[in-house]
Amino acid sequence: FERSGPVEPVSPEDRVDLYVVEEKGAVVGYIDYWFLYEKAQIANIGVAKHAQHRGIAQMMLKECVRKANEAGCETLSLEVRYNNLPAIRLYRNFGFIDAAMRRNYYENGDDAILMVLPLGGME
């Protein structure tokens, strides 16, 4: 898997978290995300090829959703490559909905789907 680089806070109110899954001393999965006021955004999520299909992505997403709910976020969003069907299926199973198409989002010109998960917010 590839990681695109560190996530930097946008403002003092912004909180950035990184969750890493290790196996035998090696990183096999990671998710980085940020919270800004009532919104949460997943910046990157990745699982090593040899570790896929073992529930690692689901575990990381559950932790991210839990933390976003704890922070009182109203939504959790992410962009996913339009043709990454396994990832899209995973996100939909978590309750994410398609919100918009981001044209030419990736460096190679591929489009991305903006997906949003409604959360409880400050109930």
Disulfide bonds with the S-S distance in Angstrom:
none
